[in-house]
Amino acid sequence: MLIDFAGLKPVEAYEWMSSLIVPRPIAWVSTLDAQGRANLAPFSFFQMVTGKPPTLLICPLLQRGGKLKDTVLNIDERGEFVVNLAAPAQAAQLNETSFPFEAGVSEFEACGVTAAPSQRVAPPRVAAAAASFECKLAMLEPYPRHAPSCHLVLGEVLVAHVQDDLLDADGKLDPGKVDLLFRMGGEWYGRSINAANFTLPRPR
C-alpha cells in the first residue's frame, strides 16, 4: 500500500504517522502562568535532542482556531518548564490532565496530582513521576513558519529527579527497572517493561 501524503487531510496524516511511529514517550509538562498558577499537560510529540548541552524537544500542537496551548504561553512567558515521565500507575491521572480546562485552572488540583517543589526552576514537578527534568527554554519556534500547526520547544535540562527504586546497587540507572507509560496509535497505550524486551549489544 502506498500512501501519498499530499492527498491526505491533516487529521489523516496524523492518524497514519501516530499509529506507525510507536511507541512514543510522553512528556507530562508542568509550567506556571504569569500569575503563578500551575499547569500540567501531556504531549506525545516529545524526544531527547542531544546530550551536549542536554536538551529535550516537545511539540505542542495548536488548538482549534489556531489558539496557543497554555503550556506554550507559559513557557514563552517564563522560560521554564518541567518534563515529567509517568509510570503506568499514573495513566488515569495523566489522561485526565489532557482535558481542555479553562486557562488558570491547575490540573494538579483538578486531577489530584501531587506536586513537589523543583530545585532550579519555578514550576513544580510531579512528585510521583518516575523522573522529572527541570528545563530552561532554549528555543521556541512556530512550525511551519508560513502556516504554523505546532511549536518546536527546546529545553536545556538543568537537573533531573529520578526515583531511587530505579537505581542499581551502584547508584546507576537500571534500564530493566524503568517502567514508563508510552503512547501508541489511537487510544492505545503501553509500558516499557514487558516480557518481550531484550538486550542487543552494538557491533564492534
Disulfide bonds with the S-S distance in Angstrom:
none
